[in-house]
Amino acid sequence: MNDSSDGSSNAAQRAQPDGPEDRPEAEDEQGGFFRRLFGGVMGPSDDPHDEMHSSESDTPGRTRPGLGNLSRMVVEDVAIPKADIVAIAADITKADLVKVFRDSGLTRLPVYEGTLDTPIGFVHLKDFALRHGFNGSGADFSLSKMLRPLLFVPPSMPIGVLLQKMQTDRRHMALVIDEYGGVDGLLTIEDVIEQVVGEIEDEHDIDEGHYWTEEAPGIFIALAKTPLEEFEAALGLSLTDHDEVDDEEIDTLGGLVFMLLGRVPVRGEVVEHPTGVTIEVLEADPRRIKRLRLRHPDRARG
């Protein structure tokens, strides 16, 4: 789970010398917990029975949590993609900011000027609440006075190095920057720690282990990010073993729909798969698919 989601630009990172980040209470103290984690940066244990240093998974394609991941995994393995980042414009109104905090359930939101490729910092719910109260009233609204600096990191940085940098700089959010200086993803300190201790769920998390539900025999409601291999295994049917589909290019159900259509579908559009499975787009925006309904005629008849 992403705390953003609570994952550079040509604009330089802007420090706020009188902002919240300079206060000692800006972020919670991590103490010895992180220092113990940093031992994993040096690499896995020589003891083959030490499960905490093993990233071998009982499920193919999955990585087991463990200290070894701090040196084995890099930022791009963990970060959420750009399309999934919840961010706000620098000129957002106070009412709209309150709505974004409420609707997203997040506590940290990146702030940008113009587009997300020009980030200028992030705003923390705690800072907003201290100035305006949780209902958004109070002092005159000034987003710039609440901005905290972001970290900007390359996709190839080991996550153990990032964890150390986050603790040293007292920053819990980082944007991933591509080779052209654009934003490629986002991750938080929680995303990194989860690679060591496993999933950390709170009251705002959706159980990502359940990517789909079967609402009737042979009819599935699924998130577009559903791993294709997992869905195929549950369905007992290959959706990629066909000439129309290049299985090396896709990992998710949403990617499968893109591959079949060659474009971004619109809400309500139905795609016919060569196997006879029909895929209906339930929710989408101009950039991506979000939710799908799949009908497997053979299972429905059975």
C-alpha positions in Angstrom: 0.0 0.0 0.0 1.1 3.5 -0.8 0.8 6.2 1.6 0.5 8.6 -1.2 -1.5 6.6 -2.9 -1.2 7.2 2.0 5.7 7.3 -6.2 12.0 14.6 -12.2 11.2 17.3 -13.4 13.1 20.2 -15.0 12.1 22.2 -11.9 14.7 22.1 -9.2 13.7 20.7 -5.8 12.7 23.6 -3.7 13.6 23.8 0.0 11.2 25.5 2.4 13.5 27.0 5.1 10.7 28.1 7.2 8.3 25.2 6.4 7.2 22.2 8.4 10.1 20.0 7.3 12.5 22.0 9.5 10.6 21.4 12.6 11.8 18.5 14.8 8.3 17.0 14.8 8.1 17.1 11.0 8.3 13.3 10.7 8.1 10.6 13.4 11.4 9.3 14.8 12.4 5.9 13.4 15.1 5.1 15.9 16.8 1.7 16.1 14.2 -0.1 14.0 15.5 1.3 10.7 19.1 0.8 11.9 18.4 -2.9 12.2 16.9 -2.9 8.8 19.9 -1.3 7.3 21.9 -4.4 8.0 20.0 -6.0 5.1 21.6 -3.5 2.7 24.9 -5.4 2.9 23.2 -8.4 1.3 21.7 -11.7 2.3 22.8 -13.9 5.1 25.2 -16.8 4.5 22.8 -19.0 6.4 20.5 -20.7 3.8 18.0 -21.4 6.5 17.6 -17.7 7.4 14.1 -17.0 6.0 14.4 -13.2 6.7 17.1 -13.0 4.0 15.3 -15.0 1.4 13.3 -13.5 -1.4 12.5 -16.9 -2.8 8.7 -17.2 -3.1 6.4 -20.1 -2.8 4.4 -18.5 -5.6 6.2 -18.0 -8.9 6.7 -14.4 -9.8 6.2 -13.2 -6.2 8.9 -11.9 -3.9 8.9 -13.0 -0.3 9.5 -10.2 2.2 13.0 -10.2 3.8 16.0 -8.1 4.6 17.7 -9.3 1.4 15.3 -7.3 -0.6 16.9 -4.1 0.5 19.9 -4.9 -1.6 18.2 -7.1 -4.2 15.4 -4.8 -5.2 15.5 -1.4 -6.8 13.1 1.6 -6.8 11.3 0.7 -10.0 10.4 -2.7 -8.5 8.4 -1.1 -5.7 7.1 2.3 -7.0 3.6 2.8 -8.1 3.2 3.9 -11.7 2.7 7.5 -12.7 -0.9 6.8 -13.8 -1.8 5.8 -10.2 -0.3 8.8 -8.4 -2.9 11.0 -6.6 -1.5 14.5 -6.8 -2.8 18.0 -6.6 -2.2 21.3 -8.5 -0.5 24.2 -6.8 -3.6 26.4 -7.4 -6.0 24.0 -5.8 -8.7 25.5 -3.6 -9.0 24.7 0.1 -12.4 23.0 -0.5 -11.0 20.8 -3.3 -8.0 19.8 -1.2 -10.2 18.7 1.7 -12.2 16.6 -0.8 -9.0 14.9 -2.2 -7.9 14.1 1.4 -11.3 12.7 2.2 -11.9 10.7 -1.0 -8.4 9.3 -1.2 -7.8 8.5 2.4 -4.2 9.6 1.9 -2.1 11.7 4.3 0.6 12.9 1.8 -0.2 14.4 -1.6 2.4 15.5 -4.2 1.9 19.1 -5.4 2.8 20.2 -9.0 2.7 23.3 -11.1 1.1 22.7 -14.5 1.7 19.0 -14.8 3.0 16.2 -12.5 6.3 16.5 -14.4 6.8 19.8 -12.5 6.5 18.8 -8.9 7.2 21.4 -6.2 6.8 19.4 -3.0 4.1 17.6 -1.1 1.4 18.6 1.5 0.8 16.6 4.7 -2.7 16.2 6.2 -1.2 17.0 9.6 0.1 20.4 8.5 -3.3 21.2 6.9 -5.2 20.1 10.0 -3.0 22.2 12.3 -3.6 25.3 10.3 -7.2 24.9 9.3 -8.7 22.1 11.4 -10.0 18.9 10.0 -13.1 20.6 8.6 -10.9 23.0 6.5 -11.8 26.2 8.3 -9.4 28.4 10.2 -6.6 30.6 8.8 -6.3 32.0 5.3 -5.5 29.2 2.9 -1.9 29.1 1.6 -0.7 25.8 0.1 2.8 27.2 -0.4 3.3 27.7 3.4 2.5 24.0 4.0 4.8 22.5 1.3 7.4 20.0 2.3 10.3 19.0 0.0 10.2 15.8 -2.0 13.0 13.3 -2.7 13.8 12.7 -6.3 15.3 9.3 -7.0 16.3 7.3 -10.1 14.5 4.0 -10.9 17.8 2.0 -10.5 18.5 3.0 -6.9 18.5 0.0 -4.4 15.6 0.4 -2.0 18.0 -0.1 0.9 19.9 3.0 -0.1 16.6 4.9 -0.5 15.5 3.8 3.0 18.7 5.2 4.5 18.3 8.5 2.6 14.7 8.8 3.7 15.7 8.4 7.3 18.7 10.8 7.0 16.7 13.5 5.2 13.6 12.9 7.3 11.4 12.6 4.2 8.8 9.8 3.7 7.9 10.3 0.1 10.0 10.1 -3.1 9.2 10.6 -6.8 10.9 8.4 -9.3 12.5 10.4 -12.2 13.1 9.0 -15.7 16.1 9.7 -17.9 14.4 12.8 -19.4 13.6 14.4 -16.0 9.9 13.5 -16.0 8.1 11.8 -13.2 7.8 8.0 -13.6 6.4 6.8 -10.3 6.1 7.4 -6.6 6.9 5.5 -3.4 6.8 6.0 0.3 8.8 4.7 3.2 6.0 2.3 3.9 6.3 0.8 0.5 10.0 0.1 1.2 9.5 -1.4 4.6 6.8 -3.7 3.3 9.4 -5.4 1.2 11.1 -6.4 4.5 8.2 -7.1 6.9 5.3 -7.8 4.5 2.1 -6.0 3.8 1.2 -3.3 6.3 -2.5 -2.7 6.2 -4.5 0.1 7.7 -8.1 1.2 7.7 -7.8 2.9 4.3 -6.2 -0.1 2.5 -8.1 -2.2 0.0 -7.2 -5.9 0.2 -5.1 -6.1 -3.0 -5.0 -9.9 -2.7 -8.6 -9.8 -4.1 -8.3 -8.4 -7.5 -11.6 -9.8 -8.7 -14.9 -11.3 -7.5 -17.2 -13.8 -9.2 -20.6 -12.1 -9.1 -22.3 -15.0 -10.9 -21.2 -18.3 -12.4 -18.7 -17.4 -15.2 -19.1 -13.6 -14.6 -16.2 -11.8 -13.0 -15.7 -8.2 -11.8 -12.0 -7.4 -11.9 -9.6 -4.5 -11.5 -7.6 -3.7 -14.6 -4.4 -4.2 -12.7 -5.3 -7.9 -12.0 -2.2 -10.0 -12.6 -3.0 -11.9 -15.8 -1.3 -15.2 -14.7 -3.3 -15.3 -11.5 -6.5 -14.7 -13.3 -5.8 -17.3 -15.9 -5.0 -19.9 -13.2 -8.3 -19.2 -11.4 -10.2 -19.3 -14.7 -8.4 -22.5 -15.9 -8.0 -20.9 -19.3 -5.2 -19.2 -21.1 -5.9 -15.7 -22.4 -2.5 -15.2 -24.0 -1.9 -18.4 -26.0 -3.3 -16.9 -29.2 -1.9 -15.3 -32.3 -3.7 -12.0 -31.5 -2.0 -11.7 -28.2 1.7 -11.1 -27.4 2.1 -12.5 -23.9 5.6 -11.0 -23.5 4.1 -7.5 -23.6 1.3 -7.7 -21.0 1.1 -8.5 -17.3 -2.5 -7.4 -16.4 -6.0 -7.7 -17.6 -6.0 -4.0 -18.5 -2.9 -4.7 -20.6 -4.7 -7.5 -22.4 -7.6 -5.2 -23.4 -5.1 -2.6 -24.7 -3.4 -5.3 -26.7 -6.6 -6.6 -28.2 -7.9 -3.1 -29.1 -4.7 -1.2 -29.8 -6.1 1.9 -28.0 -7.6 3.1 -24.8 -11.2 1.8 -24.6 -14.2 3.8 -23.4 -16.6 3.0 -20.6 -19.2 0.5 -21.7 -17.1 -0.9 -24.6 -17.1 -4.7 -25.0 -14.1 -6.6 -26.3 -14.4 -10.1 -27.7 -11.5 -12.4 -26.8 -10.6 -15.2 -29.2 -11.5 -17.8 -26.5 -15.1 -16.6 -26.5 -14.6 -14.6 -23.2 -16.2 -11.1 -23.4 -14.6 -8.2 -21.6 -16.7 -5.2 -20.8 -15.1 -1.9 -19.6 -17.0 -0.8 -16.5 -14.8 2.1 -15.5 -12.1 4.0 -17.5 -10.7 7.5 -18.0 -8.9 8.9 -21.1 -5.6 7.5 -19.9 -6.3 4.1 -18.5 -8.8 1.3 -17.7 -9.8 0.8 -14.1 -12.5 -1.9 -13.8 -13.7 -4.7 -16.0 -16.5 -7.3 -16.3 -15.5 -10.7 -17.9 -17.9 -13.3 -19.0 -16.8 -16.9 -19.6 -19.6 -18.5 -21.5 -18.6 -22.1 -20.8 -18.4 -21.6 -17.0 -21.7 -19.7 -17.1 -23.4 -22.6 -18.9 -21.8 -25.1 -16.4 
